[in-house]
């Protein structure tokens, strides 16, 4: 199992900070730097910066080495699928073949409303996800791509250059059975969203869901690799980790006890203390842990998890 770092630009990150996190993660042994694809933090967050995801990835492609980069996950709604395929192929070239293409159905209604996108029911957004995948995969594979769906279409569309990677790794994120079936049909990886429950409960749900999805698609489940979002407040000492929890609880206007109770799957502690939780993920068949660190404490968390990230 390897480790990645999830960055959420809508919390107010500068590009320089994201680049610093990416370089620190690579030096510590992490394999991937992920960015979420959002347009704003919330309806009232008018002064909170939110850098656009694919612009950040294009910059990271030139400003980093070694570490893989990608969106976790890009919202299929925000860009025409053919344009998205071109953007992804371009970033794969800019990075020298280090892009992981994560995609999902989209969910953050406030962004759709503020930016003038239609926000159909979840079932329709998932259907749109399938059509976007059809267009992207055809453009990356075929000399000319034609596809006519209910929502998206292309006619003799060309993607040149093709991605460096053949195939370009596709990651689908979510938790619902239908999304898992889509992953079983199209993806190389499935990233399990953060859900209520302990790590053991989440691992069991991931494995059972993907086993059923692969049966439905007649796919060998061992060929669909498993990733999981995990929230980790890790420090070199327990006191540092506890201070992180105190800080994020204060910013959320709650107590540490309530914050922890609401997140039974959160990993909290010193490097030695959290090692058992990551070993549990590995033993449960998780191939990649996508680590969400407390905002403002990313470098501390990366340093604390370095011994675990490099031990794979």
C-alpha positions as CSV (number, residue, x, y, z in Angstrom):
1,X,0.0,0.0,0.0
2,X,1.2,3.5,-0.8
3,X,0.1,6.9,0.4
4,X,-1.1,10.1,-1.3
5,X,-1.9,13.6,0.0
6,X,-5.3,15.2,-0.7
7,X,-5.3,19.0,-1.0
8,X,-8.6,21.0,-1.1
9,X,-7.8,24.3,-2.9
10,X,-11.2,25.8,-1.9
11,X,-10.0,26.1,1.7
12,X,-7.8,29.0,0.6
13,X,-4.5,27.4,-0.5
14,X,-2.0,29.5,-2.5
15,X,-0.3,27.8,-5.4
16,X,3.0,28.1,-3.6
17,X,1.7,26.2,-0.6
18,X,0.3,23.4,-2.8
19,X,3.7,23.1,-4.6
20,X,5.5,23.0,-1.2
21,X,3.2,20.2,0.0
22,X,3.8,18.2,-3.2
23,X,7.5,18.5,-3.0
24,X,7.5,17.6,0.7
25,X,5.3,14.6,0.0
26,X,7.6,13.3,-2.7
27,X,10.6,13.7,-0.5
28,X,8.8,11.8,2.4
29,X,7.9,8.8,0.2
30,X,4.3,9.7,-0.8
31,X,3.5,8.6,-4.4
32,X,0.7,11.0,-5.3
33,X,-0.5,14.6,-4.8
34,X,-4.3,15.0,-5.3
35,X,-6.4,18.1,-5.6
36,X,-10.1,18.4,-5.4
37,X,-12.1,20.0,-8.2
38,X,-14.2,22.8,-6.7
39,X,-15.1,26.3,-7.6
40,X,-15.8,27.9,-4.2
41,X,-15.8,26.9,-0.6
42,X,-19.4,27.9,0.2
43,X,-22.0,30.5,-0.7
44,X,-20.7,33.0,1.7
45,X,-17.0,32.5,1.3
46,X,-16.4,35.4,-1.0
47,X,-12.9,36.2,0.2
48,X,-11.6,32.6,0.4
49,X,-9.4,31.7,-2.5
50,X,-10.1,28.6,-4.6
51,X,-7.7,27.9,-7.4
52,X,-9.1,26.0,-10.4
53,X,-8.0,22.3,-10.2
54,X,-6.7,21.6,-13.7
55,X,-4.8,24.9,-13.8
56,X,-3.1,23.8,-10.6
57,X,-2.3,20.4,-12.1
58,X,-0.8,21.9,-15.2
59,X,1.5,24.1,-13.0
60,X,2.4,21.1,-10.8
61,X,3.2,19.1,-13.9
62,X,6.1,21.5,-14.6
63,X,7.0,22.4,-11.0
64,X,7.3,18.9,-9.6
65,X,9.2,15.7,-10.3
66,X,8.6,12.1,-9.4
67,X,5.3,12.4,-7.6
68,X,2.1,11.5,-9.5
69,X,-0.6,14.1,-9.7
70,X,-4.3,14.1,-10.4
71,X,-7.8,15.4,-9.5
72,X,-9.6,13.5,-6.8
73,X,-12.0,13.8,-8.4
74,X,-12.8,16.1,-11.3
75,X,-16.5,16.8,-11.6
76,X,-17.8,15.6,-15.0
77,X,-20.3,18.5,-15.1
78,X,-17.9,21.4,-15.1
79,X,-16.2,20.8,-18.5
80,X,-17.4,19.5,-21.9
81,X,-16.2,15.8,-21.8
82,X,-14.2,16.2,-25.1
83,X,-12.5,19.3,-23.7
84,X,-11.8,17.4,-20.5
85,X,-10.2,14.6,-22.4
86,X,-7.9,17.2,-24.2
87,X,-7.0,18.9,-20.9
88,X,-6.1,15.6,-19.3
89,X,-4.0,14.4,-22.3
90,X,-2.2,17.8,-22.2
91,X,-1.4,17.6,-18.5
92,X,-0.2,14.0,-19.0
93,X,2.3,15.3,-21.5
94,X,3.3,18.3,-19.4
95,X,4.0,16.0,-16.5
96,X,5.9,13.4,-18.5
97,X,3.2,10.8,-18.0
98,X,2.5,11.3,-14.3
99,X,-1.3,12.0,-14.4
100,X,-3.9,9.9,-12.7
101,X,-7.3,10.8,-14.1
102,X,-9.9,10.9,-11.2
103,X,-13.5,11.6,-12.2
104,X,-16.8,11.6,-10.4
105,X,-20.5,12.6,-11.0
106,X,-20.3,15.9,-9.2
107,X,-22.3,16.8,-6.1
108,X,-21.8,20.3,-4.7
109,X,-25.0,22.0,-5.6
110,X,-24.0,25.5,-4.5
111,X,-21.3,25.5,-7.2
112,X,-23.7,24.5,-9.9
113,X,-26.2,27.2,-8.9
114,X,-23.6,30.0,-8.6
115,X,-21.9,29.2,-11.9
116,X,-25.0,28.6,-13.9
117,X,-24.7,24.8,-14.4
118,X,-27.9,22.6,-14.5
119,X,-28.0,20.4,-11.4
120,X,-30.0,17.4,-12.4
121,X,-30.9,14.5,-10.0
122,X,-28.1,12.3,-8.9
123,X,-29.1,9.4,-11.2
124,X,-28.9,11.7,-14.2
125,X,-25.5,13.0,-13.1
126,X,-24.2,9.4,-12.9
127,X,-25.5,8.7,-16.4
128,X,-23.7,11.8,-17.5
129,X,-20.5,10.4,-15.9
130,X,-20.9,7.2,-18.0
131,X,-21.2,9.3,-21.2
132,X,-18.2,11.5,-20.2
133,X,-16.1,8.3,-19.7
134,X,-17.2,7.0,-23.1
135,X,-16.1,10.2,-24.8
136,X,-12.8,10.5,-22.9
137,X,-11.8,6.9,-23.4
138,X,-12.6,6.9,-27.1
139,X,-10.7,10.2,-27.7
140,X,-7.7,8.8,-25.9
141,X,-7.8,5.5,-27.9
142,X,-9.3,6.2,-31.3
143,X,-7.9,8.3,-34.2
144,X,-11.4,9.9,-34.5
145,X,-14.1,9.5,-31.9
146,X,-17.9,9.5,-32.4
147,X,-20.4,9.1,-29.6
148,X,-24.0,10.1,-29.3
149,X,-25.4,9.9,-25.8
150,X,-28.5,11.4,-24.2
151,X,-26.5,14.3,-22.7
152,X,-23.1,14.5,-24.5
153,X,-22.0,13.8,-28.0
154,X,-18.9,14.1,-30.3
155,X,-18.6,13.7,-34.0
156,X,-15.2,12.6,-35.5
157,X,-13.5,14.3,-32.6
158,X,-9.7,14.2,-32.5
159,X,-7.4,14.2,-29.4
160,X,-3.9,14.8,-30.5
161,X,-1.6,14.2,-28.9
162,X,-2.9,11.2,-27.2
163,X,-1.9,10.8,-23.5
164,X,1.7,9.6,-22.8
165,X,0.3,6.7,-20.8
166,X,-1.5,4.0,-22.6
167,X,-3.9,3.6,-21.0
168,X,-4.2,6.7,-18.9
169,X,-5.1,5.5,-15.4
170,X,-8.7,6.1,-14.6
171,X,-9.8,6.5,-11.0
172,X,-13.5,6.8,-10.1
173,X,-14.5,8.1,-6.7
174,X,-17.7,7.5,-4.7
175,X,-19.5,5.0,-2.6
176,X,-22.8,4.0,-4.2
177,X,-23.4,0.6,-5.9
178,X,-24.0,2.1,-9.3
179,X,-20.8,4.2,-9.2
180,X,-18.9,1.0,-8.2
181,X,-20.3,-0.8,-11.2
182,X,-19.2,2.0,-13.4
183,X,-15.7,1.7,-11.9
184,X,-15.8,-2.0,-12.6
185,X,-16.5,-1.3,-16.2
186,X,-14.2,1.6,-16.9
187,X,-11.7,2.2,-14.2
188,X,-8.3,1.0,-13.1
189,X,-8.8,2.3,-9.5
190,X,-11.8,3.0,-7.3
191,X,-11.4,5.6,-4.5
192,X,-13.9,5.1,-1.6
193,X,-15.4,8.3,-0.2
194,X,-15.3,9.1,3.5
195,X,-18.3,7.6,5.1
196,X,-19.5,7.3,8.7
197,X,-18.0,4.3,10.5
198,X,-14.8,2.9,11.7
199,X,-11.9,1.9,9.4
200,X,-13.0,-1.8,9.8
201,X,-16.5,-0.9,8.7
202,X,-15.4,1.2,5.8
203,X,-13.0,-1.5,4.6
204,X,-15.7,-4.1,4.7
205,X,-18.1,-1.9,2.8
206,X,-15.5,-1.2,0.1
207,X,-14.6,-4.8,-0.4
208,X,-18.1,-6.1,-0.4
209,X,-19.3,-3.3,-2.8
210,X,-16.5,-3.8,-5.3
211,X,-16.9,-7.6,-5.2
212,X,-20.6,-7.3,-6.1
213,X,-19.8,-4.6,-8.8
214,X,-17.2,-6.8,-10.4
215,X,-19.5,-9.8,-10.4
216,X,-22.1,-7.7,-12.2
217,X,-19.6,-6.6,-14.8
218,X,-18.0,-10.0,-15.0
219,X,-14.6,-8.6,-14.0
220,X,-11.9,-10.2,-11.9
221,X,-12.1,-8.1,-8.7
222,X,-8.3,-8.4,-8.2
223,X,-7.8,-6.2,-11.3
224,X,-9.7,-3.2,-9.8
225,X,-7.3,-1.6,-7.4
226,X,-8.7,0.0,-4.2
227,X,-8.1,3.4,-2.7
228,X,-9.6,5.0,0.3
229,X,-9.9,8.5,1.7
230,X,-8.6,8.6,5.3
231,X,-8.5,11.6,7.6
232,X,-5.3,11.7,9.6
233,X,-4.2,14.1,12.3
234,X,-0.7,12.7,12.7
235,X,2.3,14.3,14.5
236,X,5.7,13.3,15.5
237,X,4.4,13.2,19.0
238,X,1.0,12.6,20.5
239,X,1.0,16.1,21.9
240,X,1.4,17.6,18.3
241,X,-1.4,15.4,17.0
242,X,-3.7,16.4,19.8
243,X,-3.0,20.1,19.2
244,X,-4.0,19.5,15.5
245,X,-7.3,18.1,16.6
246,X,-7.9,21.0,19.0
247,X,-7.2,23.4,16.2
248,X,-9.5,21.9,13.7
249,X,-12.3,21.5,16.3
250,X,-12.0,25.1,17.3
251,X,-12.2,26.2,13.6
252,X,-15.3,24.0,13.2
253,X,-16.8,25.7,16.3
254,X,-17.1,22.4,18.2
255,X,-15.3,20.5,20.9
256,X,-12.5,17.9,20.3
257,X,-14.8,15.2,21.8
258,X,-17.6,16.0,19.4
259,X,-15.2,16.3,16.5
260,X,-13.7,12.9,17.2
261,X,-17.1,11.3,17.9
262,X,-18.3,12.5,14.5
263,X,-15.3,10.9,12.8
264,X,-14.8,7.4,14.2
265,X,-12.6,6.5,11.2
266,X,-10.2,9.3,11.8
267,X,-6.6,8.3,12.4
268,X,-5.1,10.4,15.3
269,X,-1.8,10.0,17.1
270,X,2.0,10.0,16.8
271,X,3.8,8.2,14.0
272,X,4.1,5.0,16.1
273,X,0.5,5.2,17.2
274,X,-1.0,5.6,13.7
275,X,1.1,2.9,12.1
276,X,-1.4,0.2,13.3
277,X,-4.3,1.9,11.5
278,X,-2.4,2.0,8.2
279,X,-1.4,-1.6,8.7
280,X,-5.1,-2.4,9.1
281,X,-5.8,-0.7,5.8
282,X,-3.1,-2.7,4.1
283,X,-4.3,-5.9,5.6
284,X,-7.8,-5.1,4.4
285,X,-6.7,-5.0,0.8
286,X,-6.5,-1.2,0.4
287,X,-3.8,-0.4,-2.3
288,X,-3.7,3.4,-1.8
289,X,-4.5,5.5,1.2
290,X,-5.4,9.0,0.1
291,X,-4.7,11.0,3.2
292,X,-6.5,14.2,4.1
293,X,-4.5,16.2,6.7
294,X,-5.8,19.1,8.8
295,X,-5.7,22.3,6.9
296,X,-2.6,24.3,7.9
297,X,-0.8,21.3,9.3
298,X,0.0,19.4,6.1
299,X,3.8,19.6,6.4
300,X,3.7,18.4,10.0
301,X,1.5,15.5,8.9
302,X,3.6,14.6,5.9
303,X,6.7,14.5,8.2
304,X,4.9,12.3,10.7
305,X,3.7,9.9,8.1
306,X,6.9,9.8,6.1
307,X,8.2,6.5,7.8
308,X,4.9,4.9,6.9
309,X,4.8,6.3,3.4
310,X,8.3,5.1,2.6
311,X,7.6,1.6,4.0
312,X,5.9,-0.1,1.1
